[in-house]
């Protein structure tokens, strides 16, 4: 269910107690409401079963989008195989609260999951919830890294490596000792995703290497906090790093150059103060990510003004989250 195909599969093998290896019964196979019945498949020994959803009831909202049962059988023999494939359907549901101030609050659901948005407290998004399918995408765990300041190696005795960690309170990155067994929230705060540089130019003003893996010397990259898609890192003139909203938000993120370090086999980022292409020098070691992959079943919810990492609520461990988002109306298109 957590795989990249965004669907649930099930398989049942029939075994009978009868000496003849046969049985007579009707097997009611449930077609859940969270799948698209026109795309759902149920097969018996490789042959498609006829599963017809009930007709909508006039005047009853969503009556055609309820779960129903597909009758299979009634003749069976040992070794018969029933298989099903249920693609996930994305949808939103309004909060069960009639107060006007909560009229815009909606939960996001993907298949059987209620999705929790990783957040520091914000929950508004400018987007049309009727287009939820186009607002969701799967994040890739490729190109995840952790960062270590170039001048720092380890913490004090019994502490782990010093990693740059996103600090929610003031949108800065702090160099802190990272424990050997961190909480997942702490691991995600110390993990970043390499993304192609927004303008294609590296920190030294060159255009860099085009194509191929981002972890290649010469590539121009920006850095996105793992738990906060759409945000980017910006290097200040004093070398410190802050978190900004991303390209097009009025403050440009920094574009770094991937380079080989003096340590064989290690990679670094050449940094320059944002907007100052001169004097780029090694500033950050690239390390294996503290959080090696996104939580199972994750999605990215992208609106016009913000993005959220969504995680099935059953996969939330210790992250701060919201299960309701305030959907704000996108600006109306201006007709010419």
C-alpha positions in Angstrom: 0.0 0.0 0.0 2.9 2.4 0.6 4.6 1.7 -2.8 5.0 4.1 -5.7 1.9 2.8 -7.6 -0.4 4.4 -5.0 -2.8 1.5 -4.8 -3.7 -1.5 -2.6 -3.3 -5.1 -3.7 -4.7 -8.2 -2.1 -4.5 -11.9 -3.0 -6.5 -14.8 -1.6 -6.0 -18.5 -2.4 -9.0 -20.8 -1.9 -8.5 -24.1 0.0 -11.5 -26.4 0.5 -12.1 -29.0 3.1 -14.1 -31.2 0.8 -12.4 -34.4 -0.5 -13.4 -33.5 -4.0 -11.6 -30.2 -3.6 -14.7 -28.2 -4.4 -17.0 -25.8 -2.5 -20.2 -23.8 -3.0 -20.5 -20.3 -1.5 -20.7 -16.6 -2.4 -17.6 -14.6 -1.5 -18.5 -10.9 -0.9 -15.4 -8.9 -1.9 -15.6 -5.4 -0.6 -14.9 -2.5 -3.0 -13.9 0.4 -0.6 -15.2 4.0 -1.0 -11.6 5.3 -1.1 -10.9 3.7 -4.6 -12.3 4.6 -8.0 -14.7 1.8 -8.8 -14.2 2.4 -12.6 -10.5 1.7 -12.1 -10.7 -1.0 -9.4 -10.0 -4.6 -10.6 -11.1 -7.9 -9.0 -9.9 -11.1 -10.7 -10.7 -14.8 -10.2 -8.0 -17.0 -11.6 -6.9 -14.2 -13.9 -10.4 -13.4 -15.2 -12.0 -10.0 -14.5 -15.0 -10.3 -12.2 -18.1 -8.2 -12.9 -18.3 -5.7 -10.0 -21.0 -3.1 -10.7 -21.4 -0.3 -8.2 -24.9 0.6 -7.1 -26.7 3.4 -8.9 -26.7 6.8 -7.1 -29.8 7.6 -5.2 -31.5 10.7 -6.4 -31.3 13.5 -3.8 -28.8 11.7 -1.6 -25.3 13.3 -1.7 -22.4 11.0 -2.5 -24.6 8.0 -2.6 -22.7 6.8 -5.7 -19.4 7.0 -3.9 -20.0 4.5 -1.1 -18.4 1.1 -0.5 -20.1 -1.9 -2.0 -19.6 -5.6 -2.3 -18.8 -7.7 -5.4 -20.3 -11.2 -5.3 -17.8 -13.9 -6.4 -18.5 -17.6 -6.9 -20.5 -19.6 -6.0 -18.5 -22.5 -7.4 -15.0 -22.9 -6.1 -12.2 -25.4 -6.2 -8.9 -25.6 -4.2 -6.3 -23.4 -5.7 -8.6 -20.8 -7.0 -7.0 -17.3 -6.6 -8.8 -14.1 -6.0 -6.8 -10.9 -6.6 -7.8 -7.2 -6.3 -6.2 -3.9 -7.3 -7.6 -0.7 -5.8 -6.0 2.6 -7.0 -6.1 5.3 -4.3 -8.5 8.1 -4.8 -7.5 11.6 -3.4 -10.2 13.7 -1.9 -11.0 16.4 0.7 -13.6 16.3 3.5 -14.9 19.4 5.3 -14.6 19.6 9.1 -17.8 18.6 10.9 -18.3 22.1 12.4 -20.9 24.6 11.3 -19.2 27.7 12.7 -18.4 30.2 9.9 -14.8 30.6 11.0 -14.2 26.9 10.3 -16.0 26.7 6.9 -12.7 26.6 5.0 -11.1 23.8 7.0 -10.7 20.5 5.2 -8.9 17.2 5.7 -6.9 15.7 2.8 -7.4 11.9 2.3 -5.4 9.6 0.0 -7.0 6.2 -0.4 -7.7 4.9 3.1 -5.4 7.4 4.8 -6.1 10.7 6.5 -3.0 12.8 5.7 -1.3 14.8 8.4 0.6 17.9 7.3 4.0 18.5 8.9 4.0 22.1 10.1 5.3 24.5 12.7 1.8 25.9 13.2 0.8 27.1 9.8 -2.1 25.4 8.0 -3.4 27.8 5.3 -3.0 27.1 1.6 -4.2 29.0 -1.5 -5.6 26.3 -3.7 -8.9 24.9 -5.1 -9.6 21.8 -3.1 -11.7 20.5 -6.0 -8.5 20.0 -7.9 -6.8 17.9 -5.1 -5.5 15.3 -7.6 -3.4 18.0 -9.3 -2.2 19.4 -6.0 -0.6 16.2 -4.8 2.7 14.6 -5.8 5.1 12.0 -4.4 8.4 13.2 -2.9 11.6 11.5 -4.0 14.0 10.3 -1.4 16.8 10.6 -4.0 19.4 13.4 -3.3 18.7 13.6 0.5 21.8 14.8 2.4 22.8 16.1 5.8 25.1 19.1 6.2 28.1 19.7 8.4 29.8 23.0 8.8 33.2 22.9 7.1 35.1 24.1 10.2 33.4 21.7 12.6 34.0 17.9 13.0 32.3 16.4 16.1 30.6 17.5 19.2 31.9 16.9 22.7 32.6 13.4 24.0 29.6 11.0 23.7 27.9 13.4 21.3 27.3 12.6 17.6 28.5 14.6 14.6 27.6 18.3 14.5 24.9 18.8 11.8 23.2 21.8 10.5 19.6 21.6 11.7 16.6 23.7 10.8 15.4 25.7 13.7 11.7 26.5 13.4 11.5 29.4 15.8 13.7 31.8 13.9 14.1 30.1 10.4 17.8 29.7 10.8 20.1 26.7 10.7 22.0 25.8 13.9 25.1 23.6 14.2 24.1 21.1 16.9 25.4 17.7 18.0 23.3 15.0 16.5 22.6 12.0 18.7 23.3 8.5 17.4 19.6 7.6 17.7 17.6 10.8 17.1 13.9 11.1 17.0 12.5 11.1 13.5 11.5 14.8 13.8 15.1 15.7 14.7 16.4 13.5 11.9 14.1 15.2 9.4 15.1 18.7 10.6 18.8 17.7 9.9 18.0 16.4 6.4 17.8 18.4 3.2 17.0 17.6 -0.4 19.3 18.8 -3.2 17.3 20.5 -6.0 18.5 22.0 -9.2 19.5 25.7 -8.9 16.7 28.0 -9.8 18.6 30.2 -12.2 21.0 27.5 -13.5 24.1 29.5 -12.3 26.4 28.2 -9.6 27.8 30.2 -6.7 30.9 31.1 -8.7 28.9 32.6 -11.6 29.5 29.6 -13.9 26.6 27.7 -15.5 27.9 24.4 -14.0 27.5 20.8 -15.2 24.2 20.1 -16.9 22.3 16.8 -16.5 23.3 13.7 -14.5 23.0 13.1 -10.7 22.9 16.2 -8.5 25.6 14.7 -6.4 28.1 15.4 -9.1 31.0 17.9 -8.8 30.2 21.0 -10.8 26.4 20.7 -10.4 24.5 23.9 -9.3 22.1 23.1 -6.5 19.8 24.6 -3.9 18.8 23.0 -0.6 15.2 22.2 0.5 14.4 21.3 4.1 13.1 17.7 4.0 10.0 18.4 6.1 9.2 21.7 4.4 9.0 21.4 0.7 9.2 24.7 -1.3 11.5 26.3 1.3 15.1 26.9 0.4 18.4 27.8 2.2 20.0 31.2 1.8 23.6 31.9 2.8 24.1 35.3 4.4 27.2 37.5 4.0 28.5 36.2 7.3 28.2 32.6 6.1 25.2 31.7 8.2 22.3 29.9 6.7 18.6 30.9 6.9 15.4 29.4 5.5 13.5 31.4 2.9 10.2 30.7 1.2 11.8 29.8 -2.1 12.3 31.2 -5.6 9.8 33.9 -6.6 9.1 34.8 -3.0 11.0 38.1 -3.1 14.2 36.7 -1.4 16.4 34.6 -3.6 17.7 31.3 -2.2 21.4 30.5 -2.6 22.7 28.3 -5.4 25.7 26.2 -4.3 28.3 24.4 -6.3 28.9 20.7 -5.6 32.7 20.1 -5.4 35.1 17.4 -4.3 36.5 18.0 -0.8 40.1 17.6 0.3 39.0 14.3 1.9 39.0 11.6 -0.8 35.6 10.5 -1.8 33.8 13.3 0.1 31.7 16.1 -1.5 31.3 19.6 -0.3 29.3 22.7 -1.3 31.0 25.8 -2.4 29.1 28.7 -1.0 28.9 32.4 -1.5 26.7 34.9 0.1 23.4 35.0 -1.8 23.7 37.5 -4.5 27.5 37.7 -4.1 29.1 35.3 -6.6 32.7 36.2 -5.7 35.0 34.3 -3.4 33.2 31.1 -3.2 34.9 28.7 -0.8 34.1 25.3 0.8 31.6 25.9 3.5 29.5 22.7 3.9 30.4 19.0 4.0 27.7 16.7 2.4 27.0 13.7 4.6 24.6 10.7 4.4 21.1 11.9 5.4 20.1 11.6 9.0 16.6 10.6 7.7 17.3 8.3 4.7 13.8 8.4 3.2 10.5 10.2 3.5 7.9 8.6 5.8 6.0 5.8 4.0 3.0 7.1 2.0 4.2 10.7 2.0 2.8 13.3 -0.5 3.6 16.9 -1.2 0.6 19.3 -1.2 1.4 22.3 -3.3 -0.7 25.5 -3.4 0.0 28.9 -4.9 1.6 30.2 -1.8 2.8 27.3 0.3 3.6 23.6 0.3 3.3 20.9 2.9 4.7 17.4 3.4 1.8 15.1 4.1 2.2 11.9 6.0 -0.5 9.2 6.7 -1.5 10.0 10.2 -0.7 6.4 11.2 2.9 7.0 10.2 3.3 10.2 12.3 5.8 9.5 15.2 6.8 12.7 16.9 6.4 15.4 14.2 4.3 18.5 14.8 1.3 18.2 12.4 -2.2 19.4 11.4 -5.0 17.2 10.0 -7.0 20.2 8.7 -6.0 22.8 6.2 -7.5 26.2 5.6 -8.1 26.3 1.8 -8.1 29.9 0.6 -9.6 30.8 -2.8 -7.0 31.4 -5.6 -7.2 34.8 -7.2 -9.8 34.9 -10.0 -8.4 34.7 -13.5 -8.6 38.0 -15.3 -10.3 37.7 -18.7 -8.8 39.7 -21.6 
